[in-house]
Amino acid sequence: MNLLIVYGTTEGQTRKIAERMATDIRGRRHQVELLDSARFTPDLKLGHFDAFIIAASVHQEHHQEAVTTFVFAHHDLLSGKPSALVSVSLSAALDGHEAAAQKYVDRFVSVTGWQPRMTLLLGGALRFTKYDYFQEQFVKFVVMKGEDPGPGQDHEFTDWNALAGFTDRFLATIG
Ligand SMILES: Cc1cc2nc3c(=O)[nH]c(=O)nc-3n(C[C@H](O)[C@H](O)[C@H](O)COP(=O)(O)O)c2cc1C
């Protein structure tokens, strides 16, 4: 099988997630190409791929615009082949915030018209040491609703075992 992973990342965590999936897929003896949504090439031949994984992170309640545009433009092709969505957010990792994480996905599906075969809501990372004032305030007060982020400045919430299990299950659906 030949898979394409298209990812959108703002601070780098989703790139790390996409790269981990690619490593796992190659370990299962499939071919895989990684494409950063910020670097689309018009000559990319999507018809060459047997299955697709879209991975994008959430900022201010939305996935990256470049990913949304790509999926909207190709939703028929994506819906006609095995395809999966990995939605990376803080809400996916925080107790009591699952509904918000699901809401981002529901909106993405409704805006793009694509119905992924499988979806994973996956925790991302907090990088307070890299945020500017606005980013820090937004994460603390809008996303975390004033909850104490804890003493550590930066924290990775990504459940790598859940990701590996998801990748395996998706590969099992495409044979
Ligand atoms: C400015 C900013 C806004 C964010 N907005 C949201 C949000 O609305 N909902 C959410 O669940 N997570 C939000 N997050 C958390 C990100 O989804 C999380 O940090 C993720 O790991 C980012 O992935 P990336 O490094 O691939 O861009 C936000 C993060 C930042 C820095």
The ligand as a Tripos MOL2 file, in Angstrom:
@<TRIPOS>MOLECULE
LIG
   31    33     1     0     0
SMALL
NO_CHARGES

@<TRIPOS>ATOM
      1 C1         -2.4920   30.2260   20.5270 C.3       1 LIG1
      2 C2         -2.9800   28.8220   20.7590 C.ar      1 LIG1
      3 C3         -4.3400   28.5440   20.6250 C.ar      1 LIG1
      4 C4         -4.8150   27.2550   20.8740 C.ar      1 LIG1
      5 N1         -6.1560   27.0320   20.7710 N.ar      1 LIG1
      6 C5         -6.6480   25.8130   21.1210 C.ar      1 LIG1
      7 C6         -8.0540   25.5960   21.1210 C.ar      1 LIG1
      8 O1         -8.8670   26.4480   20.7490 O.2       1 LIG1
      9 N2         -8.4940   24.3870   21.5460 N.ar      1 LIG1
     10 C7         -7.6280   23.3850   21.9600 C.ar      1 LIG1
     11 O2         -8.0960   22.3190   22.3690 O.2       1 LIG1
     12 N3         -6.2940   23.5550   21.9250 N.ar      1 LIG1
     13 C8         -5.7870   24.7440   21.5220 C.ar      1 LIG1
     14 N4         -4.4370   24.9490   21.5240 N.ar      1 LIG1
     15 C9         -3.5310   23.8290   21.8660 C.3       1 LIG1
     16 C10        -2.8930   23.2050   20.6050 C.3       1 LIG1
     17 O3         -3.8450   22.4930   19.8580 O.3       1 LIG1
     18 C11        -1.7580   22.2890   21.0490 C.3       1 LIG1
     19 O4         -0.7600   23.0790   21.6490 O.3       1 LIG1
     20 C12        -1.1670   21.4570   19.9300 C.3       1 LIG1
     21 O5         -0.1720   20.6100   20.4680 O.3       1 LIG1
     22 C13        -0.5500   22.3150   18.8280 C.3       1 LIG1
     23 O6         -0.0630   21.4540   17.8180 O.3       1 LIG1
     24 P1          1.0860   21.9030   16.8030 P.3       1 LIG1
     25 O7          2.3430   22.0280   17.5950 O.co2     1 LIG1
     26 O8          1.1420   20.8050   15.8050 O.co2     1 LIG1
     27 O9          0.6540   23.1860   16.1900 O.co2     1 LIG1
     28 C14        -3.9220   26.2080   21.2480 C.ar      1 LIG1
     29 C15        -2.5460   26.4890   21.3320 C.ar      1 LIG1
     30 C16        -2.0820   27.7740   21.0950 C.ar      1 LIG1
     31 C17        -0.6070   28.0520   21.2230 C.3       1 LIG1
@<TRIPOS>BOND
     1     1     2 1
     2     2     3 ar
     3     2    30 ar
     4     3     4 ar
     5     4     5 ar
     6     4    28 ar
     7     5     6 ar
     8     6     7 ar
     9     6    13 1
    10     7     8 2
    11     7     9 ar
    12     9    10 ar
    13    10    11 2
    14    10    12 ar
    15    12    13 ar
    16    13    14 ar
    17    14    15 1
    18    14    28 ar
    19    15    16 1
    20    16    17 1
    21    16    18 1
    22    18    19 1
    23    18    20 1
    24    20    21 1
    25    20    22 1
    26    22    23 1
    27    23    24 1
    28    24    25 2
    29    24    26 1
    30    24    27 1
    31    28    29 ar
    32    29    30 ar
    33    30    31 1
@<TRIPOS>SUBSTRUCTURE
     1 LIG1         1 GROUP 0 **** ****
